[in-house]
Amino acid sequence: MKINHLLLAGIAGITLFSCSEKDDVPISKDEVKSISVSLGGITTRASEPTDIITTNVVNVNSVSIYLTDANDNIISTKTVNKDAVTNSDWDKLTDPVKGLKFINIPQSVSKVFIYGNPGSAVANNIVNTKLAEQQGNEVLYYGMDNDLQPIADEPINPTPVLGKTYTAQITIVPIVARLQITSISFKGSGSFNFTRTIDGSDRTATVSWSGFTGNIKGLYMNNFYNVYNNPGTLETLLLNTTFDGHIQDGMWTFDASPTVDAAAYASYAIYNQDGTYGNLPLDLNGKCYAFNFFPGTAIPQLHFDISDVVISGLASTDTEVYNPAVETGGRFINILGFYKDAINTPMTAADFVPGTLYNMAIELIPILDTDLKNVQYNVMVHVTVAPWNEQTIYPGFEQQV
């Protein structure tokens, strides 16, 4: 039996906003040398902040469609590239009044898979891609419908024919999520509470300071999956437990076989010809530091490599709980934990989902560390390209002892 297909799609953009800053944040008792900031398009080795993606950015420039039977055997495929020609396939595809119809497709069609910006990542309805290929804003989008709606009588535009029509409803979203750092600053003065158990009892000290300045030499993403398969699973977790030896000659390397240099997509640094590192801009001026990642069972971490730290007026109301004298100034500030609201509800790996933007403003405080009767059938595929969902996340600080 012949089946025709109609594809309609709308293109939406992405909006990023900076998040609120948070002032005084309680500190866990289990934490003296590194801070853990609680959460909240890199195409080459990055040294400058990237442009913030806005709503007028059309980031799907081609679409691949796979029609399959119930067992995922491919029945028909089609790729449509973006153009500006009236009544072209792309014009019909992106016009909800026209639509793009596929003719003479067997009635056995059961599922519709849609990929935006498929590139080399998609072949025969199978996805295999690495994180380095999913940077910037033209990332791979994905969606599918395995429950086609009941058939309706033709004629249905465009290309009215005899027979009936199936309808599929699909939304495609990016396969990655994106961490956005919209601002970075050193908090010049303030205080936090620090609790320690002493002799079986919790004791709390208020730690305050009157001055805190420094520079950032590098910004690095850690604890993330490097390979995405569909169908399949995420593969190759890249995790460094010690950072210092993995930051060399402008590279951000991971222990693997062979060694993985992730500097092109997982770090920002200014590496000079003389072997020194320059200071990363703190005045982002409408830009951001952005990291795309594959959400899974791992929660990404970020590390700030800092220098030239100056802390003044560091004091504690109880030196047995927190002794300012042992704070010598560490090299790293580590974003290891994540909060999803202003009251510091900890985020789990399940809170990180594809097609979501996680925005944060960071204020650092001085705690360093696939035809029988010739009956025509049609399939009407309505495709919506979803904008990235935006979430604001709030940074918090923990000190480790």
TAHUFEN-V451241 format. One line per field, one symbol per residue. ss: DSSP state (h for helix, s for strand, l for the rest). Layout:
ss = ???
This chain:
ss = lsssssssssllllllllllllllllslllllllsssslllllllslllssllllllllllssssssslllllsssssssslllllllhhhhhhlllllsssllllllllsssssslllllssllssssshhhlllllllssssslllsssssllllllllllsssssssssssllsssssssssslllsssssssssllssssssssslsssssssssssslsssssssllllsssslllllhhhssllsssslllllsslhhhhssslslllllslllllllllssssssssllllllssssssssssssllsslllllllhhhlllllsssssslsllllllsllhhhllllssssssssslllllllllllsssssssssslllssssllllsssll
